[in-house]
């Protein structure tokens, strides 16, 4: 894993590392970011190919929440 992410661990560099970090951070993530994390883990293909606006709509979230999620995990 590379440089530090905002939650105090090394930034995940692979999807598998991201899944491990999400699994270990369940209690530390705010509710909205946890909802995004669940969607990311259950729909990796959508996350890889869709725009942020489409993803936000599918999650019932906002684009700013998705940006905050991405910044949280580096």
Secondary structure, DSSP 8 states (H G I E B T S, - for coil): --SB-TTSSB---SHHHHHHHHHHTTTTS-HHHHHHHHHHHH-HHHHHHS-HHHHHHHHT--HHHHHHHHHHT-
